[in-house]
């Protein structure tokens, strides 16, 4: 038996994004679950699309964790001080980014968009992104 109390009257919410929103990283997001769309209180879930050959602006997330599941494409994520480290994710891969870790994803395919599901442990659909200049850690 769970010690967690549940409100059996809370609604189950289905969301189908009907439009994209542009993020401060300059990538289109399709908001799925958030405080605004579903009344979420502890998480948010999006689909991000990285255009062919495209990339996000260097940044980090202030105060929350990010988990990513790759659906399509091949992304190189540069991360850490000066963005000197790198990891490549492909369909079926999960990626975890702790709060405050600078990173920048690049779509390695010049002709096909990459798609991923992004989940954060903060419910606001407007993320708290802090721009990052890799030259500051050179």
C-alpha contacts under 8 A as a table, 3 or more apart, distances in Angstrom:
res1	aa1	res2	aa2	distance
2	X	5	X	7.74
7	X	10	X	5.46
13	X	38	X	5.83
14	X	38	X	7.75
15	X	32	X	5.79
15	X	33	X	6.93
15	X	37	X	7.07
15	X	38	X	7.41
16	X	32	X	6.65
17	X	20	X	7.43
17	X	30	X	5.84
17	X	31	X	6.07
17	X	32	X	6.04
18	X	30	X	7.94
19	X	30	X	6.56
20	X	28	X	5.81
20	X	29	X	5.38
20	X	30	X	4.75
20	X	31	X	7.33
21	X	28	X	5.61
21	X	29	X	5.28
21	X	30	X	6.37
21	X	31	X	7.63
22	X	26	X	5.99
22	X	27	X	5.72
22	X	28	X	4.64
22	X	29	X	6.19
23	X	26	X	5.19
23	X	27	X	5.60
23	X	28	X	6.33
23	X	29	X	6.82
24	X	27	X	7.55
24	X	57	X	7.92
24	X	129	X	7.12
25	X	56	X	4.95
25	X	57	X	4.77
25	X	58	X	7.39
25	X	59	X	7.36
25	X	129	X	7.89
26	X	56	X	5.89
26	X	57	X	6.69
27	X	48	X	7.03
27	X	49	X	6.61
27	X	50	X	6.23
27	X	51	X	7.94
27	X	55	X	7.66
27	X	56	X	6.14
28	X	48	X	5.99
28	X	49	X	5.75
28	X	50	X	7.38
29	X	46	X	6.37
29	X	47	X	5.68
29	X	48	X	4.57
29	X	49	X	6.57
30	X	46	X	5.55
30	X	47	X	5.10
30	X	48	X	6.41
31	X	34	X	7.28
31	X	37	X	7.91
31	X	45	X	6.68
31	X	46	X	4.64
31	X	47	X	6.68
31	X	125	X	6.90
32	X	37	X	7.07
32	X	44	X	7.52
32	X	45	X	5.50
32	X	46	X	5.07
32	X	47	X	7.32
33	X	36	X	7.98
33	X	37	X	5.87
33	X	38	X	5.69
33	X	40	X	6.90
33	X	43	X	7.71
33	X	44	X	5.14
33	X	45	X	4.90
33	X	46	X	6.84
33	X	123	X	7.97
34	X	37	X	5.26
34	X	38	X	5.66
34	X	39	X	6.44
34	X	40	X	5.25
34	X	41	X	7.83
34	X	43	X	6.62
34	X	44	X	4.46
34	X	45	X	6.59
34	X	123	X	4.91
34	X	124	X	5.85
34	X	125	X	5.45
35	X	38	X	5.68
35	X	39	X	4.22
35	X	40	X	4.36
35	X	41	X	6.08
35	X	44	X	7.39
35	X	123	X	5.04
35	X	124	X	5.57
35	X	125	X	6.88
36	X	39	X	5.87
36	X	40	X	7.63
36	X	124	X	7.15
36	X	125	X	6.89
37	X	40	X	7.86
40	X	43	X	6.22
40	X	44	X	7.09
40	X	123	X	5.79
41	X	122	X	7.49
41	X	123	X	5.55
42	X	121	X	5.61
42	X	122	X	5.32
42	X	123	X	5.30
43	X	119	X	6.95
43	X	120	X	5.43
43	X	121	X	4.26
43	X	122	X	4.59
43	X	123	X	4.35
43	X	124	X	7.92
44	X	119	X	5.59
44	X	120	X	5.28
44	X	121	X	6.55
44	X	122	X	6.04
44	X	123	X	4.64
44	X	124	X	6.82
44	X	125	X	6.67
45	X	117	X	7.00
45	X	118	X	5.58
45	X	119	X	4.41
45	X	120	X	6.57
46	X	117	X	5.69
46	X	118	X	5.15
46	X	119	X	6.52
47	X	115	X	6.84
47	X	116	X	5.62
47	X	117	X	4.52
47	X	118	X	6.03
48	X	115	X	5.74
48	X	116	X	5.46
48	X	117	X	6.39
48	X	118	X	6.93
49	X	113	X	6.47
49	X	114	X	5.66
49	X	115	X	4.66
49	X	116	X	6.76
50	X	53	X	7.94
50	X	54	X	5.83
50	X	55	X	6.39
50	X	56	X	7.73
50	X	106	X	7.66
50	X	107	X	6.17
50	X	113	X	5.58
50	X	114	X	5.10
50	X	115	X	6.47
51	X	54	X	4.90
51	X	55	X	7.49
51	X	107	X	7.03
51	X	112	X	7.09
51	X	113	X	4.49
51	X	114	X	6.56
52	X	107	X	6.20
52	X	108	X	7.67
52	X	109	X	5.74
52	X	110	X	4.70
52	X	111	X	4.97
52	X	112	X	4.81
52	X	113	X	4.57
52	X	114	X	7.18
53	X	106	X	7.04
53	X	107	X	5.06
53	X	108	X	5.87
53	X	109	X	5.55
53	X	110	X	4.24
53	X	111	X	6.99
53	X	112	X	7.90
53	X	113	X	7.85
54	X	106	X	5.99
54	X	107	X	5.42
54	X	110	X	7.93
55	X	104	X	7.09
55	X	105	X	5.55
55	X	106	X	4.30
55	X	107	X	6.07
56	X	104	X	5.78
56	X	105	X	5.77
56	X	106	X	6.89
57	X	104	X	6.22
57	X	131	X	7.44
58	X	102	X	6.85
58	X	103	X	5.73
58	X	104	X	4.72
58	X	131	X	6.15
58	X	132	X	5.21
58	X	133	X	6.78
58	X	134	X	7.54
59	X	102	X	5.35
59	X	103	X	5.74
59	X	104	X	6.63
59	X	129	X	6.43
59	X	130	X	5.43
59	X	131	X	4.35
59	X	132	X	4.49
59	X	133	X	7.84
60	X	99	X	7.23
60	X	100	X	5.33
60	X	101	X	5.55
60	X	102	X	4.45
60	X	103	X	6.19
60	X	129	X	5.86
60	X	130	X	5.37
60	X	131	X	6.66
60	X	132	X	6.70
61	X	64	X	6.31
61	X	65	X	7.56
61	X	99	X	5.62
61	X	100	X	5.54
61	X	101	X	7.28
61	X	102	X	7.81
61	X	127	X	7.70
61	X	128	X	5.95
61	X	129	X	4.85
61	X	130	X	6.17
62	X	99	X	5.97
62	X	100	X	5.67
62	X	128	X	5.77
62	X	129	X	6.27
62	X	130	X	6.65
63	X	99	X	5.34
63	X	100	X	6.87
64	X	98	X	7.21
64	X	99	X	4.97
64	X	120	X	6.69
64	X	121	X	5.90
64	X	122	X	6.45
65	X	96	X	7.55
65	X	97	X	6.10
65	X	98	X	4.92
65	X	99	X	5.03
65	X	120	X	5.67
65	X	121	X	5.90
66	X	96	X	5.91
66	X	97	X	5.15
66	X	98	X	6.50
66	X	99	X	7.47
66	X	118	X	6.89
66	X	119	X	5.78
66	X	120	X	4.68
66	X	121	X	7.11
67	X	94	X	7.09
67	X	95	X	5.70
67	X	96	X	4.59
67	X	97	X	6.33
67	X	118	X	5.77
67	X	119	X	5.17
67	X	120	X	6.41
68	X	94	X	5.53
68	X	95	X	5.00
68	X	96	X	6.44
68	X	116	X	6.48
68	X	117	X	5.62
68	X	118	X	4.56
68	X	119	X	6.40
69	X	91	X	7.69
69	X	92	X	6.73
69	X	93	X	5.89
69	X	94	X	4.56
69	X	95	X	6.53
69	X	116	X	5.48
69	X	117	X	5.14
69	X	118	X	6.60
70	X	73	X	7.50
70	X	89	X	6.81
70	X	90	X	5.89
70	X	91	X	4.69
70	X	92	X	5.68
70	X	93	X	5.58
70	X	94	X	6.53
70	X	115	X	6.44
70	X	116	X	4.39
70	X	117	X	6.53
71	X	90	X	7.60
71	X	91	X	4.80
71	X	92	X	6.48
71	X	114	X	7.60
71	X	115	X	5.46
71	X	116	X	5.05
71	X	117	X	7.16
72	X	90	X	6.94
72	X	91	X	5.22
72	X	113	X	7.76
72	X	114	X	5.17
72	X	115	X	5.05
72	X	116	X	6.84
73	X	90	X	6.01
73	X	91	X	6.52
73	X	107	X	7.39
73	X	108	X	7.93
73	X	109	X	7.13
73	X	112	X	7.15
73	X	113	X	6.60
73	X	114	X	4.22
73	X	115	X	6.56
74	X	88	X	6.92
74	X	89	X	5.82
74	X	90	X	4.75
74	X	91	X	7.38
74	X	107	X	6.10
74	X	108	X	5.74
74	X	109	X	6.73
74	X	114	X	6.51
75	X	88	X	5.56
75	X	89	X	5.33
75	X	90	X	6.65
75	X	105	X	6.25
75	X	106	X	5.45
75	X	107	X	4.71
75	X	108	X	5.75
75	X	114	X	7.22
76	X	86	X	6.63
76	X	87	X	5.68
76	X	88	X	4.34
76	X	89	X	6.49
76	X	105	X	5.63
76	X	106	X	5.15
76	X	107	X	6.55
76	X	108	X	6.67
77	X	86	X	5.57
77	X	87	X	5.38
77	X	88	X	6.24
77	X	89	X	7.86
77	X	103	X	6.51
77	X	104	X	5.49
77	X	105	X	4.14
77	X	106	X	6.19
78	X	83	X	5.09
78	X	84	X	6.57
78	X	85	X	5.55
78	X	86	X	4.34
78	X	87	X	6.63
78	X	103	X	5.46
78	X	104	X	5.27
78	X	105	X	6.29
78	X	106	X	7.99
79	X	82	X	7.51
79	X	83	X	4.29
79	X	84	X	6.37
79	X	85	X	5.27
79	X	86	X	6.03
79	X	101	X	6.95
79	X	102	X	5.48
79	X	103	X	4.05
79	X	104	X	6.43
80	X	83	X	4.93
80	X	84	X	6.36
80	X	85	X	6.09
80	X	101	X	5.92
80	X	102	X	5.38
80	X	103	X	6.48
81	X	84	X	6.48
81	X	102	X	6.90
81	X	134	X	6.93
81	X	137	X	5.46
81	X	138	X	7.55
82	X	133	X	7.81
82	X	134	X	4.19
82	X	135	X	6.25
82	X	136	X	7.17
82	X	137	X	4.81
82	X	138	X	5.35
83	X	86	X	7.57
83	X	102	X	6.97
83	X	103	X	6.38
83	X	104	X	7.53
83	X	134	X	6.12
89	X	93	X	5.74
89	X	94	X	7.56
89	X	95	X	7.53
90	X	93	X	5.68
97	X	101	X	6.74
98	X	101	X	5.96
102	X	132	X	6.59
107	X	110	X	7.47
107	X	113	X	7.36
107	X	114	X	6.41
109	X	112	X	5.75
109	X	113	X	7.38
120	X	123	X	7.39
124	X	127	X	6.39
133	X	136	X	5.76
133	X	137	X	7.88
134	X	137	X	5.65
134	X	138	X	6.56
135	X	138	X	4.94
